[in-house]
Amino acid sequence: MGGSHVVGAHAGHALEESPYRIPSKKLVMWLFIMSDAVTFAALLFAYGYLRNATPGWPRPFHFSPTVINAMIMTFVLVTSGFTMLIAMRAANLGNKAGALRWTFITAVAGIIFALLHIREWIGLIGEGLRLFQNPWGSGLFGAAFFTITGLHLSHVVGGVIALAVVAIGYQRGRYDAGHIEIWGLYWHFVDIVWMFVVPFVYLLNIAH
Amino acid sequence: MNTAGHNRDEMSKDLSGSVAKNFVIYVCMLIIAGLQFVVAYQHIDSSQMFLRMFLLAIVEAGLAVMFFMHMGAERRNFFVTVAIGLVFVLSMMNMIWSDSFRLLRFQVLK
């Protein structure tokens, strides 16, 4: 009798409604996004702390090439967010070819963004920017700049790889529309982080 | 209907919404991003520039979260859980600023 009560209790527990009515994989992605948002926020706060406390903080960025490059990168990343949305919609409607096409277009946009970012880095390194020294002022600038933009770039590269893997898996029937949506969430998060990196790391440091 | 199925239906409704509406959101986000570049070339002091850029970034991120990440279609208690957790942690981080100004004063006094 006691045994059947336990079994009943377990069955009831298993059928308990999820408080958020959200699939577990999607909930895990949201939890990751929350923790990653705090990581990026901590880096941006640390950057703000250093910038505020350091007289003569370098302002090395000129309209050409840095600001123009940042504009193009922003356009590419925001556009990739929209193409990811179309991919998610196609996957949800069961349009496998469309979902695959738009997911790969998003991944290609991510690759373009990464290449532009690396070109930007090479240009700045060519001007003398290093992790702990630069020709413009506080040596902390390089460490802060490369840490924040580098972490974001690594997220973009990781996202491109994940999108490619999920798209191929979706085509082969290993993954479903839910997986496309979950990685779409990640991609939009990367997009959102860039919306804060551009003004604080680039636009507030334009040489006048 | 099971939990996952119910959520799937809610997501379907939102994801099957018109592309036109999402295109409008996308254009709005591009305009806001463009405004940040305009603000960068305004002749205003750094604190005002920071404030304007920050507000624009918040609006842009809000649009992305609500429409592109479909937070608007999730249950309200999920939104509240995420929002309260993040806002609390990010608010607590602001305690660093007083020390940042203290360091700045030390360097000016040298």
Interface residues (C-beta under 8 A of the other chain):
Chain A: E17 S18 P19 Y20 R21 I22 P23 K26 W30 M34 A37 V38 A41 A42 F45 A46 G48 Y49 N52 A53 T54 P55 V67 A70 M71 T74 F75 V78 T79 G81 F82 M84 L85 I86 M88 R89 N92 L93 G178 E181 L185 H188 F189 D191 I192 M195 F196 V198 P199 F200 L203 L204 I206
Chain B: T3 A4 H6 N7 R8 E10 M11 S12 L15 S16 V19 N22 F23 Y26 M29 L30 A33 Q36 F37 V39 A40 Y41 S46 M49 F50 M53 F54 L56 A57 E60 A61 A64 V65 F68 M69 E74 R75 N77 F78 T81 V82 G85 L86 V89 L90 M93 N94 I96 W97 D99 S100 F101 L103 L104 Q107 V108
